[in-house]
């Protein structure tokens, strides 16, 4: 099946109705005479949804209303492509999609949380993207984008702590229900310890906000680069 991925608010004008043709297609890495007629990304996306049960959840009428509407997800990362079409319309024309209700750059200390790496945009889209073909887990949810990495995607723990503190102070204001941290550290341990942000994680738990954090991101890289420094990486 070949379809058109229409941006939000667009409609198909020609042909006016769907048509069907019999075609022979294949997927290839390329090369002489090779034809790629189906997006591998589309196939992988469908496979991932099936593996984690997301497709069954989204297609179950009992849970149809649970799309995140009325709640807010915080993405602590490299920022985001703030006006990406997958985040919906920007009706006020300020360069930020309307579903992104707040954004801030804790690395540079300004209000421009633009993503120059793509990682934060990908994570935000996975959480709450509104695209019809590639929807996020909670497409109805609002987003808060807190950038804690520099444009070269390195950062220090101070920015993350400041971001977590801000979230604790604003949980009720934005109805924040979950926080995502997809990042790594130069320090790893096999047992839980009281860390620099423990108080904020506890406070968020008490307020009913779920914190989802990576466990071991960049471990292989840090292991092979022990002198790289104490900064955090994706």
N, C-alpha and C positions, 0 to 999 in steps of 0.2 A: 504494500500500500504506500503510495507516494502522496504526501500532503503538503500544504502550504502553511508555514508558520507565520500567522498574521500578528503584527504588533497589536497591543491593546487598543481598541477603538477603531480598528480597520475592518473592512469587510470585503469579500470577494465580489468583483463586478463582472469578470469574464474568465471562464465561462460562468454563466449565471447559476448553473446547477452542476452537481458532481457528474463526472463521466467515468466510464470504465473501459480499460483496454487490456488486452492480454499481452504481457511482456515477459521477457526472460532477463532476470537480473542476477548479479553476483556481487560478492564483496571481495576486494583484493587490496593488497598493500600498494598496488600500482605496478608499473612496468609496461612494456610494449604490448599493445593490444588489450590491456586490462581495462575493465569497466567497473566503476564503483557507482551503483545506482541507489544504494540504501545507506543512510548515515549510520556508521558504527556507533556513534554517540547515542543515537536513538535506541539502538538495540541494547546497548549496555545499560542505558537508563531504565528501560523496561525490565531488564533482568535484575537490576538492583532492587527496583520496587517490588518485584516478585519475591526475591530472597528474604527481604526484611518484612514482608507481609503488608507493605504500604498499599499496594493495589487492592488487596482484599478489604483493607480498612476503608479506603476511599470509596469503594464500590458498595459498601454495606450501608443500606438505608438507615440503620440504627444510629450510625455514627456520622451521617452526612452533615449534620449541623456543626460538628466539631472541626472547624477549619481554622481556629485561632482568632476568629473575629472578636474584637473587644479586648484582646490581650496584646502584650508587647514582648518581643524577643530582643535581647541585647547581644550583639556580636562584638566581642573584643578581639581585634585582629589587625589587618593591614589597612583598614578602612573599607570603602566600597565605591563602586562606580555609582554615585549617588543618583544619577538620572537614567540608569539603565532601564530599558523598556520592560524587563522582567519584573521590575519593582512597581509597575503601574504608572498611571498618569502623573504629570506635574502640572496641575491645573493653575497654580498661581505663578508658574513660569520662573521660579527662583532657582532653577537648576538642581533641585532636590525632589525626588519622587515624594508624593504626598504621604505614602505609607511610612516613610522614614521620618519619624516625629522628632527626632533629636540626633545630632551627630557632633562629635568633637574629636580633636586630635590631641591626645595626651602626650605624644612624643614631642611635637613642635610647639604645643601650647597655644593652639588657635582653633577656630571653628571649621577649618577646612579638612574634612576627613576623607579626602579623595584617595582612592586606592591606585597605586602605581605598580602593583604586583599582580593583582587578580585573585589572590587567595581569599581575601576577605569578601570580595564580591561573590565568589563561588560559594563560600560558606553561607552568606546571607541568602543567596538564591536557593540553596538547599533547604534552608529553614523556612523561608516565607516567600519564595518567588511566585509570581502570579501568571507566568506564561502557561498557555493552555496545553502545549505539548510537553513542557518540562516544568510542571508545577512543583512548588516546594511542599514540605510536609504540612505546613500551616499557612496556606496562601492568603488567608483572611487576616492574619496577624499583622500588627504594626512592627516596625523595626527601629532599634536604636543602634547606631553605628559608632563605636568608640575605637579610634585608631591608637594603637600603642606601639606600632612599629614605624621606623623611619622608612623613607621611600626605597631604601635598599633592603628592606624587610628584616633588619636587626633592631633589637630593642632591649631595654633594661627593665628590671622588675618594678622599679619605681612607678612607671607609667601604668602598669597593670594594677598596682595597689591603689593608685589614685582613681583609676576607672572603677574598681570594685567599691571603693568608698563612695563614689558618686552614685553608683547603682543603689547601694544601701539607703542612701539619703533620698532617693527618688522612686523607690519601689511603688509606693502607693500613688504617687502623682501620675505615673504612666501605666499603672497596672502591669508591672513587669512580672512575668511568670517563669521565665527561663533566661539563663545566661550561658553563652557558649564561648569557650576558650580553646581554640585549636592551635596550640603552640607548644614549644619544647623548652627545655632548660639545659644548662650546662652542668647541672647537679642532679644526680639520680640516687634513689635509695630504695631498698626492698621493703622497708617498713614505714608506716605512717609516722610523721613527726609534726610537731607544732611549727608551722612555717610563718613567713612574714605576712600572709594574708588570711591566716586561720580565723581571726576575729570576724572578718567580713564574710567568709564562707558560712560561718555559724549564724551570723546575723541574717543572711539571706535565707538560710534554711528555716530559721524561726519565723520569717516573714512569708514563707510558702513559695519562695522562688527556687526553682531547680537549677543547679549549676552543673553543666556538662563540660568536663575538661579532659583534654587528651592525656593519656598516660604513656609516656615514652616517645612522643614525637621527637625526631632528630636524634634519638639515642645512638643510632648507628653512626651518624655523622660526627657527633661529639666524641664517640669512642675512638674514631680514627683521626680526630683532630683535637687532641687533648690540650693544645696550647692556643686554641682559638679565642679564648677569653670568656668572661663570665656573662656575656649577653645572652638573651633568649633568641630562639629562632623558630621558624614555622616547622 
